[in-house]
Amino acid sequence: MEVKKIEQLDSYVIPDYQRPYKWRKENVLQLLEDLFENSFVRNVTYRVGSLIVHEDDKGIKNLVDGQQRLTTFALIYKFLNQSNNFSALFSYNHTLSKNNIKYNFEQIVIWFNSKNNRPQKTT
């Protein structure tokens, strides 16, 4: 098993047989809180689980497992880097996926804005 940082990942295709991207607001917020707690509060490496990828005979890397998490990470990465190049990471055809991606990106923006607007602790 190879361990990679999120910025080291390749581009992937979501095969047609995969379910649509269906993470709800609660899933996204939990991931954000876990990242914040582990990376910024505790300052520890946060491992998000494994991805299963199948490379076909044409060299296309099909994401078989980990699609929901990785898609959400791509949305977070897009927000943090103000990049409009999300389509370079994934290819989605399902309308439900596209709607959930848009909605969850809005939730990520709201979450980060709420973190930036919190009163600072005073000692």
ZIZI-V954944 format. One record per helix or strand of 2 or more residues. SS is the DSSP state (helix for helix, strand for strand). FROM is the first residue (numbers start at 1). TO is the last residue. If there is no record, write none. Layout:
BEGIN
ss:SS from:FROM to:TO
ss:SS from:FROM to:TO
END
This chain:
BEGIN
ss:helix from:6 to:8
ss:strand from:13 to:14
ss:helix from:25 to:41
ss:strand from:52 to:55
ss:strand from:61 to:65
ss:helix from:67 to:81
ss:helix from:86 to:88
ss:helix from:95 to:116
END
